[in-house]
Amino acid sequence: MGSLLEQTLIEVVLTFTLVLARVGGMITTAPLFSSVEIPMTIRGALAASLTLLLMPLQWGSLAGAPAITLQYVIMLVGEVL
C-alpha cells in the first residue's frame, strides 16, 4: 500500500478522468458544440477547462481506486454514455 499522498493523487486523477469523460461526452453531443465548424482542439480545450472548473465541486466525493481495471473502464463508459 502506498502513502496517503499517493492514494489521494490516484483518487484525484481517477475523479478527474471521470469528470472529463462526462464533460467531454456532453461537449461532443451538445448541438452548439458538435458543429463541424468548431475544431476538435477547441472542443477538447473547452472540455478540459470545464473539468478543471468543476473539479473543486467533487472534492467531497473522490472516486476510490477500483480493485480491478475493468471496474474503472465500466465507470468510464457509464460517464460517457
DRENKE-802278 format. One record per atom (N, C-alpha, C, CB): residue in three letters; residue number from 1; z, x, y; atom name. Coordinates in nm, 4 decimals. Glycine has a CB too. Layout:
<pts>
('ALA'; NUM; (Z; X; Y); 'CA')
...
</pts>
This chain:
<pts>
('MET'; 1; (0.0000; 0.0817; -0.1181); 'N')
('MET'; 1; (0.0000; 0.0000; 0.0000); 'CA')
('MET'; 1; (0.0000; 0.0864; 0.1248); 'C')
('MET'; 1; (0.1189; -0.0931; -0.0004); 'CB')
('GLY'; 2; (-0.0765; 0.0460; 0.2236); 'N')
('GLY'; 2; (-0.0881; 0.1231; 0.3461); 'CA')
('GLY'; 2; (0.0239; 0.0922; 0.4440); 'C')
('GLY'; 2; (-0.2214; 0.0971; 0.4110); 'CB')
('SER'; 3; (0.0161; 0.1574; 0.5533); 'N')
('SER'; 3; (0.1165; 0.1370; 0.6569); 'CA')
('SER'; 3; (0.0954; 0.0020; 0.7257); 'C')
('SER'; 3; (0.1117; 0.2515; 0.7600); 'CB')
('LEU'; 4; (0.1932; -0.0367; 0.8061); 'N')
('LEU'; 4; (0.1852; -0.1629; 0.8781); 'CA')
('LEU'; 4; (0.0677; -0.1625; 0.9754); 'C')
('LEU'; 4; (0.3160; -0.1900; 0.9530); 'CB')
('LEU'; 5; (0.0444; -0.0482; 1.0423); 'N')
('LEU'; 5; (-0.0672; -0.0368; 1.1356); 'CA')
('LEU'; 5; (-0.2011; -0.0543; 1.0631); 'C')
('LEU'; 5; (-0.0629; 0.0991; 1.2075); 'CB')
('GLU'; 6; (-0.2122; 0.0081; 0.9479); 'N')
('GLU'; 6; (-0.3357; -0.0025; 0.8700); 'CA')
('GLU'; 6; (-0.3587; -0.1460; 0.8241); 'C')
('GLU'; 6; (-0.3312; 0.0916; 0.7487); 'CB')
('GLN'; 7; (-0.2541; -0.2123; 0.7779); 'N')
('GLN'; 7; (-0.2653; -0.3516; 0.7329); 'CA')
('GLN'; 7; (-0.3036; -0.4430; 0.8487); 'C')
('GLN'; 7; (-0.1330; -0.3989; 0.6698); 'CB')
('THR'; 8; (-0.2429; -0.4208; 0.9665); 'N')
('THR'; 8; (-0.2745; -0.5021; 1.0838); 'CA')
('THR'; 8; (-0.4186; -0.4808; 1.1266); 'C')
('THR'; 8; (-0.1797; -0.4694; 1.1994); 'CB')
('LEU'; 9; (-0.4652; -0.3568; 1.1228); 'N')
('LEU'; 9; (-0.6042; -0.3275; 1.1601); 'CA')
('LEU'; 9; (-0.7014; -0.3973; 1.0659); 'C')
('LEU'; 9; (-0.6297; -0.1756; 1.1591); 'CB')
('ILE'; 10; (-0.6710; -0.3971; 0.9380); 'N')
('ILE'; 10; (-0.7566; -0.4659; 0.8407); 'CA')
('ILE'; 10; (-0.7605; -0.6154; 0.8707); 'C')
('ILE'; 10; (-0.7062; -0.4414; 0.6962); 'CB')
('GLU'; 11; (-0.6445; -0.6741; 0.9005); 'N')
('GLU'; 11; (-0.6395; -0.8172; 0.9311); 'CA')
('GLU'; 11; (-0.7175; -0.8499; 1.0579); 'C')
('GLU'; 11; (-0.4944; -0.8631; 0.9459); 'CB')
('VAL'; 12; (-0.7090; -0.7634; 1.1600); 'N')
('VAL'; 12; (-0.7823; -0.7869; 1.2851); 'CA')
('VAL'; 12; (-0.9324; -0.7789; 1.2614); 'C')
('VAL'; 12; (-0.7401; -0.6849; 1.3931); 'CB')
('VAL'; 13; (-0.9769; -0.6806; 1.1849); 'N')
('VAL'; 13; (-1.1207; -0.6654; 1.1579); 'CA')
('VAL'; 13; (-1.1724; -0.7835; 1.0756); 'C')
('VAL'; 13; (-1.1486; -0.5321; 1.0835); 'CB')
('LEU'; 14; (-1.0963; -0.8259; 0.9748); 'N')
('LEU'; 14; (-1.1386; -0.9405; 0.8944); 'CA')
('LEU'; 14; (-1.1459; -1.0671; 0.9792); 'C')
('LEU'; 14; (-1.0427; -0.9614; 0.7766); 'CB')
('THR'; 15; (-1.0467; -1.0880; 1.0641); 'N')
('THR'; 15; (-1.0473; -1.2054; 1.1509); 'CA')
('THR'; 15; (-1.1625; -1.1984; 1.2499); 'C')
('THR'; 15; (-0.9142; -1.2179; 1.2256); 'CB')
('PHE'; 16; (-1.1887; -1.0797; 1.3054); 'N')
('PHE'; 16; (-1.2997; -1.0628; 1.3998); 'CA')
('PHE'; 16; (-1.4318; -1.1000; 1.3337); 'C')
('PHE'; 16; (-1.3052; -0.9177; 1.4520); 'CB')
('THR'; 17; (-1.4532; -1.0541; 1.2105); 'N')
('THR'; 17; (-1.5806; -1.0836; 1.1454); 'CA')
('THR'; 17; (-1.5930; -1.2324; 1.1109); 'C')
('THR'; 17; (-1.5957; -0.9991; 1.0186); 'CB')
('LEU'; 18; (-1.4805; -1.2966; 1.0777); 'N')
('LEU'; 18; (-1.4865; -1.4402; 1.0505); 'CA')
('LEU'; 18; (-1.5178; -1.5192; 1.1770); 'C')
('LEU'; 18; (-1.3544; -1.4885; 0.9900); 'CB')
('VAL'; 19; (-1.4553; -1.4813; 1.2889); 'N')
('VAL'; 19; (-1.4833; -1.5490; 1.4156); 'CA')
('VAL'; 19; (-1.6268; -1.5204; 1.4592); 'C')
('VAL'; 19; (-1.3834; -1.5039; 1.5253); 'CB')
('LEU'; 20; (-1.6723; -1.3964; 1.4403); 'N')
('LEU'; 20; (-1.8098; -1.3607; 1.4759); 'CA')
('LEU'; 20; (-1.9097; -1.4403; 1.3922); 'C')
('LEU'; 20; (-1.8329; -1.2096; 1.4569); 'CB')
('ALA'; 21; (-1.8795; -1.4611; 1.2650); 'N')
('ALA'; 21; (-1.9692; -1.5402; 1.1798); 'CA')
('ALA'; 21; (-1.9781; -1.6837; 1.2306); 'C')
('ALA'; 21; (-1.9205; -1.5385; 1.0329); 'CB')
('ARG'; 22; (-1.8649; -1.7399; 1.2702); 'N')
('ARG'; 22; (-1.8663; -1.8784; 1.3198); 'CA')
('ARG'; 22; (-1.9402; -1.8873; 1.4528); 'C')
('ARG'; 22; (-1.7223; -1.9320; 1.3356); 'CB')
('VAL'; 23; (-1.9116; -1.7976; 1.5450); 'N')
('VAL'; 23; (-1.9769; -1.7998; 1.6767); 'CA')
('VAL'; 23; (-2.1255; -1.7670; 1.6619); 'C')
('VAL'; 23; (-1.9087; -1.6991; 1.7740); 'CB')
('GLY'; 24; (-2.1571; -1.6701; 1.5760); 'N')
('GLY'; 24; (-2.2971; -1.6350; 1.5533); 'CA')
('GLY'; 24; (-2.3759; -1.7508; 1.4943); 'C')
('GLY'; 24; (-2.3068; -1.5148; 1.4616); 'CB')
('GLY'; 25; (-2.3153; -1.8237; 1.4016); 'N')
('GLY'; 25; (-2.3805; -1.9419; 1.3461); 'CA')
('GLY'; 25; (-2.4030; -2.0484; 1.4521); 'C')
('GLY'; 25; (-2.2979; -1.9991; 1.2323); 'CB')
('MET'; 26; (-2.3053; -2.0621; 1.5418); 'N')
('MET'; 26; (-2.3196; -2.1599; 1.6497); 'CA')
('MET'; 26; (-2.4323; -2.1191; 1.7454); 'C')
('MET'; 26; (-2.1866; -2.1747; 1.7268); 'CB')
('ILE'; 27; (-2.4377; -1.9912; 1.7820); 'N')
('ILE'; 27; (-2.5410; -1.9424; 1.8729); 'CA')
('ILE'; 27; (-2.6787; -1.9557; 1.8086); 'C')
('ILE'; 27; (-2.5139; -1.7958; 1.9123); 'CB')
('THR'; 28; (-2.6872; -1.9302; 1.6795); 'N')
('THR'; 28; (-2.8155; -1.9360; 1.6098); 'CA')
('THR'; 28; (-2.8699; -2.0780; 1.6020); 'C')
('THR'; 28; (-2.8016; -1.8788; 1.4701); 'CB')
('THR'; 29; (-2.7822; -2.1765; 1.5868); 'N')
('THR'; 29; (-2.8290; -2.3133; 1.5673); 'CA')
('THR'; 29; (-2.8218; -2.3998; 1.6925); 'C')
('THR'; 29; (-2.7498; -2.3777; 1.4591); 'CB')
('ALA'; 30; (-2.7559; -2.3554; 1.7970); 'N')
('ALA'; 30; (-2.7463; -2.4353; 1.9196); 'CA')
('ALA'; 30; (-2.8850; -2.4487; 1.9828); 'C')
('ALA'; 30; (-2.6460; -2.3707; 2.0204); 'CB')
('PRO'; 31; (-2.9221; -2.5678; 2.0232); 'N')
('PRO'; 31; (-3.0576; -2.5891; 2.0765); 'CA')
('PRO'; 31; (-3.0915; -2.4986; 2.1959); 'C')
('PRO'; 31; (-3.0733; -2.7340; 2.1180); 'CB')
('LEU'; 32; (-2.9981; -2.4750; 2.2817); 'N')
('LEU'; 32; (-3.0251; -2.3936; 2.4001); 'CA')
('LEU'; 32; (-3.0498; -2.2470; 2.3638); 'C')
('LEU'; 32; (-2.9087; -2.4039; 2.4984); 'CB')
('PHE'; 33; (-2.9741; -2.1947; 2.2691); 'N')
('PHE'; 33; (-2.9821; -2.0521; 2.2361); 'CA')
('PHE'; 33; (-3.0772; -2.0202; 2.1218); 'C')
('PHE'; 33; (-2.8463; -2.0014; 2.2017); 'CB')
('SER'; 34; (-3.1204; -2.1196; 2.0455); 'N')
('SER'; 34; (-3.2084; -2.0913; 1.9325); 'CA')
('SER'; 34; (-3.3554; -2.0837; 1.9732); 'C')
('SER'; 34; (-3.1906; -2.1970; 1.8260); 'CB')
('SER'; 35; (-3.3823; -2.0902; 2.1018); 'N')
('SER'; 35; (-3.5186; -2.0819; 2.1515); 'CA')
('SER'; 35; (-3.5775; -1.9431; 2.1237); 'C')
('SER'; 35; (-3.5227; -2.1130; 2.3022); 'CB')
('VAL'; 36; (-3.7071; -1.9407; 2.0994); 'N')
('VAL'; 36; (-3.7761; -1.8144; 2.0716); 'CA')
('VAL'; 36; (-3.7798; -1.7251; 2.1961); 'C')
('VAL'; 36; (-3.9193; -1.8417; 2.0217); 'CB')
('GLU'; 37; (-3.7723; -1.7854; 2.3152); 'N')
('GLU'; 37; (-3.7795; -1.7076; 2.4384); 'CA')
('GLU'; 37; (-3.6553; -1.6216; 2.4622); 'C')
('GLU'; 37; (-3.7998; -1.8000; 2.5553); 'CB')
('ILE'; 38; (-3.5447; -1.6537; 2.3993); 'N')
('ILE'; 38; (-3.4231; -1.5737; 2.4150); 'CA')
('ILE'; 38; (-3.4235; -1.4661; 2.3067); 'C')
('ILE'; 38; (-3.2935; -1.6632; 2.4060); 'CB')
('PRO'; 39; (-3.4273; -1.3381; 2.3467); 'N')
('PRO'; 39; (-3.4337; -1.2299; 2.2476); 'CA')
('PRO'; 39; (-3.3088; -1.2273; 2.1588); 'C')
('PRO'; 39; (-3.4504; -1.0943; 2.3181); 'CB')
('MET'; 40; (-3.3273; -1.1767; 2.0371); 'N')
('MET'; 40; (-3.2176; -1.1698; 1.9411); 'CA')
('MET'; 40; (-3.1051; -1.0794; 1.9914); 'C')
('MET'; 40; (-3.2689; -1.1196; 1.8061); 'CB')
('THR'; 41; (-3.1388; -0.9745; 2.0671); 'N')
('THR'; 41; (-3.0344; -0.8860; 2.1190); 'CA')
('THR'; 41; (-2.9446; -0.9587; 2.2186); 'C')
('THR'; 41; (-3.0971; -0.7630; 2.1852); 'CB')
('ILE'; 42; (-3.0024; -1.0474; 2.2979); 'N')
('ILE'; 42; (-2.9236; -1.1261; 2.3933); 'CA')
('ILE'; 42; (-2.8330; -1.2223; 2.3175); 'C')
('ILE'; 42; (-3.0162; -1.2041; 2.4911); 'CB')
('ARG'; 43; (-2.8861; -1.2860; 2.2137); 'N')
('ARG'; 43; (-2.8045; -1.3780; 2.1336); 'CA')
('ARG'; 43; (-2.6917; -1.3037; 2.0628); 'C')
('ARG'; 43; (-2.8918; -1.4515; 2.0306); 'CB')
('GLY'; 44; (-2.7227; -1.1850; 2.0116); 'N')
('GLY'; 44; (-2.6195; -1.1047; 1.9457); 'CA')
('GLY'; 44; (-2.5117; -1.0596; 2.0420); 'C')
('GLY'; 44; (-2.6816; -0.9840; 1.8796); 'CB')
('ALA'; 45; (-2.5533; -1.0172; 2.1617); 'N')
('ALA'; 45; (-2.4559; -0.9753; 2.2628); 'CA')
('ALA'; 45; (-2.3705; -1.0936; 2.3078); 'C')
('ALA'; 45; (-2.5275; -0.9123; 2.3839); 'CB')
('LEU'; 46; (-2.4316; -1.2096; 2.3205); 'N')
('LEU'; 46; (-2.3566; -1.3291; 2.3593); 'CA')
('LEU'; 46; (-2.2556; -1.3674; 2.2508); 'C')
('LEU'; 46; (-2.4530; -1.4465; 2.3864); 'CB')
('ALA'; 47; (-2.2961; -1.3603; 2.1256); 'N')
('ALA'; 47; (-2.2048; -1.3924; 2.0154); 'CA')
('ALA'; 47; (-2.0887; -1.2934; 2.0116); 'C')
('ALA'; 47; (-2.2799; -1.3916; 1.8805); 'CB')
('ALA'; 48; (-2.1173; -1.1646; 2.0288); 'N')
('ALA'; 48; (-2.0103; -1.0638; 2.0284); 'CA')
('ALA'; 48; (-1.9166; -1.0826; 2.1473); 'C')
('ALA'; 48; (-2.0700; -0.9219; 2.0305); 'CB')
('SER'; 49; (-1.9726; -1.1142; 2.2641); 'N')
('SER'; 49; (-1.8901; -1.1352; 2.3837); 'CA')
('SER'; 49; (-1.7997; -1.2570; 2.3682); 'C')
('SER'; 49; (-1.9789; -1.1516; 2.5074); 'CB')
('LEU'; 50; (-1.8556; -1.3660; 2.3179); 'N')
('LEU'; 50; (-1.7742; -1.4854; 2.2963); 'CA')
('LEU'; 50; (-1.6657; -1.4608; 2.1918); 'C')
('LEU'; 50; (-1.8623; -1.6026; 2.2533); 'CB')
('THR'; 51; (-1.6981; -1.3823; 2.0907); 'N')
('THR'; 51; (-1.5988; -1.3497; 1.9886); 'CA')
('THR'; 51; (-1.4850; -1.2689; 2.0485); 'C')
('THR'; 51; (-1.6634; -1.2725; 1.8732); 'CB')
('LEU'; 52; (-1.5179; -1.1717; 2.1331); 'N')
('LEU'; 52; (-1.4126; -1.0930; 2.1991); 'CA')
('LEU'; 52; (-1.3264; -1.1803; 2.2901); 'C')
('LEU'; 52; (-1.4748; -0.9784; 2.2804); 'CB')
('LEU'; 53; (-1.3869; -1.2798; 2.3519); 'N')
('LEU'; 53; (-1.3096; -1.3713; 2.4366); 'CA')
('LEU'; 53; (-1.2203; -1.4640; 2.3537); 'C')
('LEU'; 53; (-1.4038; -1.4545; 2.5238); 'CB')
('LEU'; 54; (-1.2652; -1.5025; 2.2356); 'N')
('LEU'; 54; (-1.1901; -1.5950; 2.1523); 'CA')
('LEU'; 54; (-1.0853; -1.5271; 2.0639); 'C')
('LEU'; 54; (-1.2846; -1.6721; 2.0667); 'CB')
('MET'; 55; (-1.0975; -1.3986; 2.0407); 'N')
('MET'; 55; (-1.0045; -1.3291; 1.9516); 'CA')
('MET'; 55; (-0.8580; -1.3408; 1.9936); 'C')
('MET'; 55; (-1.0418; -1.1845; 1.9441); 'CB')
('PRO'; 56; (-0.8225; -1.3320; 2.1226); 'N')
('PRO'; 56; (-0.6806; -1.3461; 2.1573); 'CA')
('PRO'; 56; (-0.6217; -1.4815; 2.1162); 'C')
('PRO'; 56; (-0.6625; -1.3269; 2.3062); 'CB')
('LEU'; 57; (-0.7043; -1.5828; 2.1012); 'N')
('LEU'; 57; (-0.6550; -1.7125; 2.0569); 'CA')
('LEU'; 57; (-0.6195; -1.7124; 1.9077); 'C')
('LEU'; 57; (-0.7590; -1.8199; 2.0854); 'CB')
('GLN'; 58; (-0.6677; -1.6132; 1.8349); 'N')
('GLN'; 58; (-0.6467; -1.6059; 1.6903); 'CA')
('GLN'; 58; (-0.5346; -1.5118; 1.6491); 'C')
('GLN'; 58; (-0.7729; -1.5632; 1.6237); 'CB')
('TRP'; 59; (-0.4654; -1.4483; 1.7428); 'N')
('TRP'; 59; (-0.3615; -1.3513; 1.7064); 'CA')
('TRP'; 59; (-0.2539; -1.4134; 1.6189); 'C')
('TRP'; 59; (-0.2979; -1.2926; 1.8315); 'CB')
('GLY'; 60; (-0.2233; -1.5405; 1.6393); 'N')
('GLY'; 60; (-0.1191; -1.6054; 1.5604); 'CA')
('GLY'; 60; (-0.1617; -1.6393; 1.4188); 'C')
('GLY'; 60; (-0.0750; -1.7294; 1.6289); 'CB')
('SER'; 61; (-0.2905; -1.6371; 1.3924); 'N')
('SER'; 61; (-0.3396; -1.6751; 1.2590); 'CA')
('SER'; 61; (-0.4396; -1.5730; 1.2066); 'C')
('SER'; 61; (-0.4045; -1.8147; 1.2630); 'CB')
('LEU'; 62; (-0.3989; -1.4471; 1.2016); 'N')
('LEU'; 62; (-0.4873; -1.3433; 1.1488); 'CA')
('LEU'; 62; (-0.5104; -1.3655; 0.9998); 'C')
('LEU'; 62; (-0.4280; -1.2028; 1.1739); 'CB')
('ALA'; 63; (-0.6324; -1.3416; 0.9568); 'N')
('ALA'; 63; (-0.6678; -1.3595; 0.8153); 'CA')
('ALA'; 63; (-0.6083; -1.2445; 0.7348); 'C')
('ALA'; 63; (-0.8234; -1.3663; 0.7960); 'CB')
('GLY'; 64; (-0.5330; -1.2786; 0.6344); 'N')
('GLY'; 64; (-0.4796; -1.1752; 0.5461); 'CA')
('GLY'; 64; (-0.5908; -1.1171; 0.4607); 'C')
('GLY'; 64; (-0.3677; -1.2315; 0.4570); 'CB')
('ALA'; 65; (-0.5693; -0.9965; 0.4150); 'N')
('ALA'; 65; (-0.6698; -0.9311; 0.3313); 'CA')
('ALA'; 65; (-0.6780; -1.0035; 0.1976); 'C')
('ALA'; 65; (-0.6362; -0.7806; 0.3105); 'CB')
('PRO'; 66; (-0.7971; -1.0503; 0.1591); 'N')
('PRO'; 66; (-0.8106; -1.1205; 0.0311); 'CA')
('PRO'; 66; (-0.7919; -1.0239; -0.0859); 'C')
('PRO'; 66; (-0.9483; -1.1895; 0.0216); 'CB')
('ALA'; 67; (-0.7507; -1.0788; -0.1988); 'N')
('ALA'; 67; (-0.7254; -0.9960; -0.3167); 'CA')
('ALA'; 67; (-0.8552; -0.9365; -0.3717); 'C')
('ALA'; 67; (-0.6551; -1.0785; -0.4253); 'CB')
('ILE'; 68; (-0.9631; -1.0143; -0.3663); 'N')
('ILE'; 68; (-1.0918; -0.9655; -0.4141); 'CA')
('ILE'; 68; (-1.1976; -0.9899; -0.3070); 'C')
('ILE'; 68; (-1.1313; -1.0343; -0.5476); 'CB')
('THR'; 69; (-1.3031; -0.9125; -0.3113); 'N')
('THR'; 69; (-1.4085; -0.9211; -0.2111); 'CA')
('THR'; 69; (-1.4792; -1.0560; -0.2157); 'C')
('THR'; 69; (-1.5091; -0.8090; -0.2311); 'CB')
('LEU'; 70; (-1.4889; -1.1150; -0.3332); 'N')
('LEU'; 70; (-1.5564; -1.2437; -0.3471); 'CA')
('LEU'; 70; (-1.4891; -1.3517; -0.2620); 'C')
('LEU'; 70; (-1.5587; -1.2864; -0.4940); 'CB')
('GLN'; 71; (-1.3556; -1.3485; -0.2524); 'N')
('GLN'; 71; (-1.2848; -1.4446; -0.1673); 'CA')
('GLN'; 71; (-1.3276; -1.4296; -0.0217); 'C')
('GLN'; 71; (-1.1325; -1.4261; -0.1801); 'CB')
('TYR'; 72; (-1.3401; -1.3054; 0.0241); 'N')
('TYR'; 72; (-1.3810; -1.2817; 0.1622); 'CA')
('TYR'; 72; (-1.5240; -1.3289; 0.1858); 'C')
('TYR'; 72; (-1.3683; -1.1333; 0.1967); 'CB')
('VAL'; 73; (-1.6126; -1.3044; 0.0910); 'N')
('VAL'; 73; (-1.7517; -1.3476; 0.1042); 'CA')
('VAL'; 73; (-1.7586; -1.5001; 0.1103); 'C')
('VAL'; 73; (-1.8373; -1.2942; -0.0136); 'CB')
('ILE'; 74; (-1.6777; -1.5669; 0.0297); 'N')
('ILE'; 74; (-1.6757; -1.7136; 0.0321); 'CA')
('ILE'; 74; (-1.6245; -1.7632; 0.1671); 'C')
('ILE'; 74; (-1.5876; -1.7692; -0.0827); 'CB')
('MET'; 75; (-1.5196; -1.6998; 0.2218); 'N')
('MET'; 75; (-1.4691; -1.7381; 0.3530); 'CA')
('MET'; 75; (-1.5758; -1.7156; 0.4595); 'C')
('MET'; 75; (-1.3417; -1.6590; 0.3872); 'CB')
('LEU'; 76; (-1.6480; -1.6044; 0.4513); 'N')
('LEU'; 76; (-1.7508; -1.5707; 0.5497); 'CA')
('LEU'; 76; (-1.8657; -1.6711; 0.5448); 'C')
('LEU'; 76; (-1.8037; -1.4286; 0.5255); 'CB')
('VAL'; 77; (-1.9100; -1.7065; 0.4266); 'N')
('VAL'; 77; (-2.0173; -1.8061; 0.4129); 'CA')
('VAL'; 77; (-1.9702; -1.9412; 0.4634); 'C')
('VAL'; 77; (-2.0634; -1.8175; 0.2660); 'CB')
('GLY'; 78; (-1.8457; -1.9747; 0.4381); 'N')
('GLY'; 78; (-1.7911; -2.1005; 0.4892); 'CA')
('GLY'; 78; (-1.7900; -2.1064; 0.6408); 'C')
('GLY'; 78; (-1.6513; -2.1207; 0.4375); 'CB')
('GLU'; 79; (-1.7652; -1.9943; 0.7069); 'N')
('GLU'; 79; (-1.7649; -1.9902; 0.8523); 'CA')
('GLU'; 79; (-1.9064; -2.0034; 0.9082); 'C')
('GLU'; 79; (-1.7009; -1.8608; 0.9014); 'CB')
('VAL'; 80; (-2.0030; -1.9437; 0.8426); 'N')
('VAL'; 80; (-2.1412; -1.9512; 0.8899); 'CA')
('VAL'; 80; (-2.1946; -2.0932; 0.8769); 'C')
('VAL'; 80; (-2.2304; -1.8536; 0.8118); 'CB')
('LEU'; 81; (-2.1603; -2.1571; 0.7663); 'N')
('LEU'; 81; (-2.2094; -2.2935; 0.7443); 'CA')
('LEU'; 81; (-2.1342; -2.3891; 0.8331); 'C')
('LEU'; 81; (-2.1950; -2.3349; 0.5968); 'CB')
</pts>
